[in-house]
């Protein structure tokens, strides 16, 4: 028998933080008796949860919206196209004017009311809704869109750092921590649903708690999260070097549930560039935190990101960054070409760098890091690692998973077979199992 429920499909773009927002939207819709569908061809409503961090992300969001608009011409069942997320928040009325096929545009602060806005839209009341961004829901139920064995725990929204290249504060407002007791409750619920790995996310996880408790409370939060039965791995993403305290390093070192992995977006190492970017701390701070982490936690994996082609970046300043990448040998590295985002301070800086130079510098950084990764991989060969199984490829007859060195959806998978010594009379590994594997 066909369902009488209104079917909704949700497309979420961008970072894991945005993904958590999407999961909360899905929970609201489910509780309002909507039917959640993964088949966009037959939905009554499609929601696009957009990203607007840099130009490429904005373009991806716009392309996705236009694709859904094209689908509406084919799928006569599709009644409403709803756009939310960072692009909707940033461009508000412009989005509806530029793409009139969009029926409802919902700001971040209105996500909690999205079910009611959809119901009104089905009655013909198609509106824009933009309450203040600090009214955005930062906790609540979720429908997980990750595999059941890992999840993201979003501990805050917004940002106070005000880097000159970044539009996030104007989109999401000031930093707002989720109260610790609510995070513990959410993590307990996730563990009860089979989650074994918690990936801690926020625009800056190291600032957690300062707005609520007048102290950097991340170490305390980690200690409490590690007490939850069922959670085996806790991973830190988006840390800032100037707030990585001795207390936090000690907690990472001594707490067996915290994987020895940390993501620290350095963005650059030249002091003049860091100052123009309005990054807190200088090259010495960066070198000191790397030194402390490696001394206290010898097997620590450090991931970072850098920006090339920032306005005014000279060849000499870029060469300093390149030499840093070659010498310091970070385990994981991402690189962005500077994106000139309107209404950010850096957009009006003099000496904007040409795309050609950005491309060359980007390729040089990645080439240098490829060599670093090759050297590090050689040192890891024939060593035993605990691997979280992600799946099995029937075509190649190979299992794949992640070590502590690899964050989900960002880093690498390792491939392995079970080997001759495996007891095949026991149950075969499944996603979410841990195995000791020699790589």
Buried (B, 14 or more C-beta within 10 A) or exposed (E): EEEEEBBBBBBBBBBBBBBBBBBBBBBBBBEBEBBBBEEBEEBBBBBBBBBBBBEEBBEBBBEBBEEBBEBBEEBEEBBBBBBBBBBBBBBBEEBBEEBEEBBBBBBBBBBBBBBEBBEBBBEEEBEBBBBEBBBBBBBEBBBBBBBEBBBBBBBBBBBBBBBBBBBBBBBBBEBBBBEBEBBBEBBBBBBEEBBBBBBBBBBBBBBBBBBBEEEBBBBBBBBBBBEBEEBBBBBBBBBBBBBBBEEBBEBBBEBEBBBBBBBBBBBBBBBBBBEBBBBBBBBEBBBBBBEBBEEBBEEBBBBBBBBBBBBBBEEEBBEBBBEBBEEBBBBBBBBBBBBBBEEBBBBEBEEBBEEEBBEBBBEBBBEBBEEBBEEBEEEEEEEEBBBBBBBBEEEEEEBBBBBBBBBBEEBBBBEBEBEEEEEEEEEEBEBBBBBEBEB
